[in-house]
């Protein structure tokens, strides 16, 4: 889902749709919590919960009554409440939440694909996520258009790590009618919360296709997720069954 962001509430709505997409696939496949196919989706959902909460907090802060606008700064530990301190705190929460979503969300997608490659014995000619993803998609007989989808989130992440500037060959993708343009040396304009949530949601859709491929459906063993086991994430960790 994508909608132009006119408020923090719009951001939260877009991220919520990503959460619902992950939940749908978790229930659809029912893999064990420490299987990378579940763990990746659970972890994307976890960071999305955080981003949704912050977006709703900021929305309430800007639109709430006087009581709300007085309580929130106290909860956030702002000792001197003035226009500048409120602006700095709001900007900081928004920017770090956005970076966390694309960084951790994209990491989970990349980690999942690498783990599946390892389980199926799929080898790439060179290292790097792009090459591993290309090798897996080719092995599964999925079209190359999926590679552009998976690469879009990586391009957003990389640009945010470069102060919002894209460095490297020009790259363009269109995800369900939403255009993403990355031009060498130019500021990236497709790194808003709705763009990030939509790109991750489309990548989760590619994971759905990967999980449904015959080669993977016939693979009955656990595909372990070391990262998930180390930090203890999983459906039980969230209090869900």
N, C-alpha and C positions, 0 to 999 in steps of 0.2 A: 504494500500500500504506500502511496506517496501523495502528499498534499503540501502545497506551499505553506511555509510556516509564517503565520501572522501573530503567533503568541506561543508562550511556553506550553500552553495547553495543547496546541497543535503538535508540538514536538512529542509530548507525552502520548498522544493518540497514535502517532506513527510508530513509536517504540512499542506501544502496547500490542500493535498488530504483529510485530516481530515476535513478541513473547507468545502470542496465541499460535503463531505458525510453528514455533519450536515445540510448544505443548502438544499440538496436533500430531507431529511426527514422533514425539516420545511415546505417545499413546498408540500410534499406528503400528510401530515396530516392536515395542515392548522388550528391547534388549536390556540386559542387566545394567545396573548403575555404573559399574566400572568398565563396561564395554565402551570403547571410544565413540560408537555410534549414538549412544545415549549421553555419555558424559559431555561430549562437545555441545550438544543441544542444551543440556541442563546448564552448562557454564555460560553459554550465550545468554540464556534466559536470566541467570543470576545478575550479570552485569547490566542487563536491560532493566531489571527491577530497580537497580540503583539509579540508573539514568532517568527512569520514569519518576521515581520518587523526588529526585532533585528538580526535575522540570515542573512537577506539581507544586513543590515547595516555592520555587521562584515565581510561579504563576500566582499562588496565594499571596505571596509577599507583595507583588505589584498591584493586585486587585482587591486584596482583603480590606477589612475595616481597620479602624485605628488600633483596636485591640490586637488583631493579627499582626499588624505591621510593627507593633511594639514588642510582641512576644518573640517573633522569629529572630530579630537581632540578638535578643538575650540568649535564645537557644544556640545560636551560632557563635556566641562569645564575643560579640562586638561591644566593646566597652564605651566607645564614643560613636553614637549614632548620628551621622550627618550624611549629606548627599554623597560626598566623595567616598566615605567608608562603605556605605551601602552599595554604591556602584562597583567598587573594587571587589567586594565579597561576591556580589551577584555575577560579575564577569568571571571571577575565578572559579566559582562552582560550575557555571555553564561550560567554560572551556575545558576544565579538567574532566568533567563528566562526558563531554563529547569525545575527547581524546581517549578516555578509558573505554568507551563503547566500541570505537572502531579498532583500537589496539587489541583489546582482549577478545572481542568478537571475532576479528580476523584471525587472531592467533588460534582460536579454537577450530576454525574451519581448516586452516593450514595443518594444524596438528592432527586433526581427524584424517585428512587425506594422506598424510605421511604414514600414519599408523595403518591405514587400509592398504597402502602400497606394500608396506613391510609384511603384512599378513598374507597378501596374495602373491608375494614374491615379484611384484612389478618393479622393474629397474628403469631408471632414466639415464640418458647418456651423460648428463651433467647434473650438478647439484642445484639446489634452489627450488622453491615452491612451484614456480611457473613450470619448470621442466618436469617435476614430479607429478603435478596435476595433469599436464599434457600427456604424460605416459599412462596415467591411470585412465583418463578419458578415452584414449586410443585403445587401451586394452579392453575396456568395457564396451567399446563401440558407440560411444556417445559423441555427438557432433562437436566441432571445434568452437561453436558459439558459446558453449558452456565455459570455455577457458576465459573468454572476455568477461563473462559474468564474475567468475572467481577472482579475476585480476583487478576488477574495478575497486573492490574494497581495499586491496593491497595498495593501489595507487593513491587512494584517499589517505590511508594511513601514512604512506611515505611522504606525501605532501605536507601533512600536518607535522611530521617530524622535521620538515625543512621550512618551518615557519610559514606554511601555507603555499609554498612555491613548488611547482612540479619541475623536476630535473630529469632529463632523459628524453628519449624519442617521444614524439607526440603520440597520444593514445586516446581513442574515442570509443565509447560504447553506448548502446541504447538498451536500457533495461525496462521492458514493458512500457515503452513510450517515454521514459525519462532519460534525457540526454546527459551524458557525463563526458566532459572534455578536459584533457590534460595536455597543455601546450608547454613545451620546453621553455623554462625561464619565466613563466607567467603565473600569476596568482590563480589558485584553483577556486572556482566559484560553486563547485558541486560538493562541498564538504559540510553542508548544514546537517542538523540532526535528521530531518526527513530524508535527505540524500543518503546518509550513513545507514539509517535503519532500513531503508528500501534496498540498498546494495547488499546488506547482510541478509535480508529476507530473501532476495533473489539467489544468493549463494546457498542459503539453507535449502532452497528449492532444488538446486543442483545436487546437494547432498541427498535429497529425497530420491532423485533419479539414480544416483550412485547406489544407494541402499537397495533400490528395486531391481538393479541389473542382475541378470541370471547368475553371473559369476559370483556375485556377492550373496545372493539369496541362497545359493547352494553351499555357502561357507557356514558351517554350523558351529564352529568353535568361537570362543570368546576372542574379541580383538581388544587386548588390554590397552588402557589409557594410563600410562605411568603418571602423567601430570595430575589426573583426577585422583589417583590413589595417594599421591604425595600430599595434596592439600585437602583431601577428604571431602571433595565435592561429590554430589550425587543427589538423587531424589530424596533419599533418607535424610541427607544433611539439610534439606529444606523443610523437612517435616511432612513430606508427601509420600504417598504409598506408591 
